[in-house]
Amino acid sequence: MIWLWLSAAFMATTALVHGALGEKRLIQPLLALDQGIMAVDLARKVFRFAWHAMSVLMLVSAASVVWPGTPRALILLIGAAWTAVGLADGLYTRGRHIGWPILTASGVFAILGAAA
């Protein structure tokens, strides 16, 4: 059970950091450009919305892995998805993105918790 709570804690922390730092370091600078696709008001709104919607979905994942009665297969699926995303991020960015170890660990902890 501790693995599931560790997974949820890592996922929730990732969501909060993603939302806060992403807004400050990525979204605001991109929206300040006001050129190309970022000059289109709808694109600007959708970009910000999608970014923060991802953070909400991360929180839903965190809740799902510790929710009483969540099917083991669903926890394994969530864990596999987080692990795959983390490893893909690490490979794609050649380890330069700070998030890949936490994404991967979140998934591995979920898998360990579901297997226990």
Stockholm file with secondary structure:
# STOCKHOLM 1.0

chainA/1-116         MIWLWLSAAFMATTALVHGALGEKRLIQPLLALDQGIMAVDLARKVFRFAWHAMSVLMLVSAASVVWPGTPRALILLIGAAWTAVGLADGLYTRGRHIGWPILTASGVFAILGAAA
#=GR chainA/1-116 SS CHHHHHHHHHHHHHHHHHHHHHIIIIIHHHHHHCCGGGGSHHHHHHHHHHHHHHHHHHHHHHHHHHSTTCCHHHHHHHHHHHHHHHHHHHHHTTTCSTTHHHHHHHHHHHHHHHHC
#=GC SS_cons         CHHHHHHHHHHHHHHHHHHHHHIIIIIHHHHHHCCGGGGSHHHHHHHHHHHHHHHHHHHHHHHHHHSTTCCHHHHHHHHHHHHHHHHHHHHHTTTCSTTHHHHHHHHHHHHHHHHC
//
